[in-house]
Every structure is written in structure tokens, then in C-alpha cells.
Amino acid sequence: MPQHFVGTWSLDSPYVVLEPHTVVVRRVSPGQNAVTLIADVQGSGHCEYTAKLISVADGGQRINVGTAVVDQARSTGMCSDAEPSFFTVAGSGIQHDVGPAHGSGYRYNRA
């Protein structure tokens, strides 16, 4: 796990409602739980997800993570697993790309 990704990150835009507002990235090896995504959605409740590091790409500028699995013990609401995704370096922050339906993804800054 490249050092740039490690830490706690906050969603850049307060207007994005359904995406996780906090991302925590840990220094692990591929195959281990690397990312925790935390979302509080009005009407849906509190959802926490964990995703495993699949690989590091682009010379350490991108991390690929597997399915974000709901942590049932820490979630209270209508939460469902999310598709595999990736994070890239975006200046001093990170960009979370969750698929073409979400445009260019979501930017996070250090918390």
C-alpha cells in the first residue's frame, strides 16, 4: 500500500448524499482488508463497508479494491455490498472511482 493513500479521508463535497463521507485506508498487503468506507444516509441509516486491497497499479498512483462488504455489526440501516472500485492520487487528495454511472468519481481530502 503506497503511503500516500494511508490515513483518514473526508468527502470533498457536502452535496453528495449517497456516497461514503469518510474513507479510512490502512497499510496492508494485497488480499487483506485495506479500506473502510463509512456512510450516514438520511432515511437509510449508518453503513460501514470493508474492502480488500486487490493490487497496486500505475507506479503506486492507484489502488484497486475488491467488493466493499457491509460490516453488519457496525451498520444500522439498509446497506448493501458495493462493487469493486479503485482509488487514485488526485493532487493532495484521493479520487474514488466507483464505475461509469458515477462520472469521474468522488474526491476525498485528508480529514
C-alpha positions in Angstrom: 0.0 0.0 0.0 1.6 3.3 -1.0 2.0 5.7 1.9 0.0 8.5 0.1 -3.2 6.6 0.5 -2.8 5.6 4.1 -5.0 7.7 6.5 -8.5 9.1 7.1 -10.2 11.0 4.3 -13.3 13.1 4.1 -15.6 13.6 1.1 -14.8 16.9 -0.7 -18.4 17.8 -1.5 -21.2 18.2 1.1 -23.8 17.8 -1.6 -23.1 14.1 -2.4 -25.7 12.2 -0.4 -25.3 8.5 -1.1 -21.5 8.1 -1.1 -19.4 7.4 1.9 -18.4 10.6 3.7 -15.3 9.0 5.3 -12.7 6.6 3.9 -10.0 5.0 6.1 -7.1 3.4 4.3 -4.7 1.1 6.2 -1.2 -0.1 5.2 -1.7 -3.8 4.3 -0.6 -6.3 1.7 -2.8 -7.4 -1.2 -5.6 -9.7 0.0 -6.0 -8.0 3.4 -8.8 -5.6 4.5 -7.4 -2.2 3.4 -10.3 0.3 3.2 -13.2 1.1 5.5 -15.9 3.3 3.9 -18.4 5.0 6.2 -21.7 6.5 5.1 -24.6 8.1 7.0 -27.6 8.4 4.7 -30.7 10.2 5.9 -33.5 7.7 5.8 -31.2 4.7 5.3 -29.1 4.8 8.4 -25.4 4.2 9.1 -23.4 1.9 6.8 -19.8 0.7 7.1 -18.1 -1.3 4.5 -14.7 -3.1 4.3 -12.8 -3.7 1.1 -9.7 -5.8 0.5 -6.7 -4.5 -1.4 -6.5 -6.3 -4.7 -3.5 -4.6 -6.3 -1.4 -1.5 -6.6 -1.1 -0.1 -10.1 0.3 2.9 -12.1 3.5 3.1 -10.2 1.7 3.4 -6.8 -0.7 6.1 -8.1 -3.7 3.7 -8.0 -5.0 1.0 -5.6 -7.6 -1.5 -6.7 -10.0 -2.8 -4.1 -12.5 -5.6 -4.1 -16.2 -5.7 -3.2 -17.0 -3.3 -0.3 -18.7 -5.7 2.1 -21.2 -4.4 4.6 -19.9 -4.8 8.2 -23.2 -5.9 9.7 -22.0 -5.4 13.3 -21.3 -1.7 12.7 -24.2 -0.8 10.3 -27.7 0.1 11.1 -29.8 0.6 8.0 -30.5 -0.5 4.5 -26.9 -1.2 3.4 -25.8 -3.5 0.6 -22.4 -4.5 -0.7 -20.8 -2.3 -3.3 -18.9 -3.2 -6.5 -15.1 -3.4 -6.7 -13.6 0.0 -7.3 -10.3 1.9 -7.2 -8.7 5.0 -5.7 -6.2 7.2 -7.5 -3.9 10.1 -6.3 -5.6 13.4 -7.0 -3.2 16.2 -6.1 -3.1 16.3 -2.2 -6.3 14.1 -2.1 -7.6 10.9 -3.5 -10.3 10.1 -6.1 -12.6 7.1 -5.6 -13.9 5.7 -8.9 -16.9 3.5 -8.4 -17.9 3.0 -12.0 -19.1 4.8 -15.1 -22.6 5.6 -13.7 -20.9 7.9 -11.2 -19.0 10.1 -13.6 -15.4 10.8 -12.7 -15.8 9.5 -9.1 -15.6 11.3 -5.8 -12.8 13.3 -4.3 -11.6 13.0 -0.7 -9.3 15.2 1.3 -7.3 14.4 4.4 -9.5 14.5 7.5 
